[in-house]
Structures are given as structure tokens and as C-alpha cells.
Amino acid sequence: MTRTVVIAGVGPGLGASLARRFVDEDCQVALFARSSDYVDVLADELGDAAIAVQVDVTDPGAVSEGFETVRDAFGPVDVLVNHASGGAWKGLEDISVDEFDDALAVSARGALLCSQEAVGDMLDGDGGTVIFTGATSAVRGRDGAVGFSAGKFAARGMAESMARELGPDGVHVAHVVIDGQIRPPDVAGRDTDGDADTYLDPDSIAAEYWHLVEQDRSSWTLELDVRPHVENF
């Protein structure tokens, strides 16, 4: 079965790994990003199964137009990955109100707008999957990152609420806690001795996202915690 997938917030690293995995699984993938520079290149690499769509996920009009572009190219949406996040790495005394608002807007408002657009297609069809990319900061706040933590906590709450609301109608909503650092592209080719062992492999994480999409309705996962397997982590 060919699925139409929207990944909202794509960059090098996990976003790119998710796109490649879904294309490898015969999905049609839309790559949303505020700037088109990277996703244009990635879409060219992935071929006809991918399109780059420049979208500010905090802007309702832009999100609506972005999803119409996806539907025109690939049809109704079957899978949404709410992958965008933002936040100044500042503590309570240093962060401005605008910076705090931006963190909430990207992580929570963006996820709300994208979910409202995508879920309509899923409820009109055969169901679907919505996955939220979370972080350690979604379950325990991080010192010096009050905006990022607040945004991730908000997104996790949305995921749990949506799962209970939409599950009976055939929409699987899951939240993934990325509990550790994702290996950056410039580390990919190095020997895995030493510090590289502490990184999460983005391709392996992408495989877990695909597993969430394929899960049987009798045993859906609500929250998945992924972390590197290293001694004393």
C-alpha cells in the first residue's frame, strides 16, 4: 500500500533519515521546512516520490496551502510526523517573551495546525498515523532551556490527548521521546569508538517510526522512548 506522508520540519539528521525510510517503504513523502534550501536538495535526491514544500508551520494559511500542495501531488495524507521544534537555549531570566512564544508556536501551535489538516484526511479515509517527535525535555525539564522544554511538554500533552480522542476512529497517535543526542551528519563516517557510541543512529530511529506506522490496531504504542545503549547511560 502506498501511503502519503508529511514530515513537518525536515533538516539534516533525523528528518532526512525519516524521509529516506518512508520513500524506501514505497511512500510518497512531502518535506515541510521553513526554508526550502535543504529540502529542495533532499527532494531531488529522493526522486519522484518526494516533494519539497516551503511552509512556516506556525502560519495557518501557509500550512493550509502546504497540505493542498501535497494533496494535489500525492492525494490525501495517511501519515503525519510533527517533527518541527524550536526554542532559544536560555533560562528563565534570559529568555524574552517573544523567544518563549516562538518556542511554543513551533512545537505546539505548528503541531496543532498540521494535525488539524492531516487528521481530516485520515478520518475521511481508512485511518492513519500521527507521530510527534519529542525529547528528553518532554518528560523532565532541562536547565537553561525553559522555552524548548515548555514547547516539548505541550506537544507531548497534545499527543496524549489526541491519542485518546482519535484512537477509536482509527487514527494512531504516538509520541517518541528521543532520550539522547542524535548522531550528526559529520559523525556518520567516523569510527564508532569513544564518544560516537553515545549518539543515537538516525536511521535506526527512523525504522522505529516506520514500525509505529505498521502496528496493528490491537497493540498501538502511545509513547516510545529511544536511547543509546551505552554503559551507565
Secondary structure as UniProt FT lines:
FT   STRAND          4..8
FT   TURN            12..13
FT   HELIX           14..24
FT   TURN            25..26
FT   STRAND          28..33
FT   HELIX           36..46
FT   HELIX           47..49
FT   STRAND          50..54
FT   TURN            57..58
FT   HELIX           60..74
FT   STRAND          79..82
FT   TURN            92..94
FT   HELIX           97..104
FT   HELIX           105..109
FT   HELIX           110..124
FT   TURN            125..126
FT   STRAND          128..135
FT   HELIX           136..138
FT   TURN            143..144
FT   HELIX           146..166
FT   HELIX           167..169
FT   STRAND          171..178
FT   HELIX           185..187
FT   TURN            188..189
FT   HELIX           194..198
FT   HELIX           202..214
FT   HELIX           217..219
FT   STRAND          223..226
FT   TURN            231..232
//
